[in-house]
Amino acid sequence: MKFFVNFLSAFRITAAFAIIPTLMFGLYWTTFILYVLAAISDWFDGYLARKYNVCSKLGGVMDHIGDKLLVVNTLIMLTVMMPVWFIVVPVIIMIARELYISGLREFLGTQKIEMPVPKARFSMGKIKTTLQMITIAAFLLLFAIGTLITPESNSQTMMFLIYILPQIGIWGTWLSLIASLWSATQYTFTFAEKLKQIKK
């Protein structure tokens, strides 16, 4: 079971890089399906690791890397495809947030101190990740549906999706930004508490 859990994390890392060429070459349905599978694996490997008690440091690192790469790589590609300020600005800030938190973790690591991820079921970090996953999926589905539009296509369902998906994507991007900044604030307070251990 431990092998399978680590395999899911490795799959997410691979998918994070595979999404780049699929978007570049306009394989939007492939990208959407690949992303959804990778996002589902994020929840599934964590669930299996806890249920069967096969958590490991390697698995935790791979899970963390897979999550970040999947979100960051896809967000960067989306900003390239949609270079508008209300997408680019929040994405830049969210990526900066990830680098900031990674920097805090790396510094504490040099002091042999861990900065644990909050364990709460609905921690702000988990809310942030969930919002990002939904937001990215909405944009990718929008691009995929765009390939089906023809002069003859007048499906009410398709027209509704073309209207609602950008709304989900844009609002989701800004809600993700708020959750990211809130989560970063929580990590900063935790970091400040950990620093007291070094001073002692």
Buried (B, 14 or more C-beta within 10 A) or exposed (E): EBEEBBEBBBBBBBBBEBBBEBBEEEBBBBBBBBBBBBBEBBEBBBEBBEEEEBBEEEBBEBBBBBBBBBBBBBBBBBBEEBEEEEBBBBBBBBBEBBEBBEEBBEBBEEEEBEBEBBEEEEBBBBBBBBBBBBBBBBBBBBBBBEEEEEEEEEEEEBEEBBEEBBEBBBEBBBBBBBBBBBBBEEBEEBBEEBBEEEEE
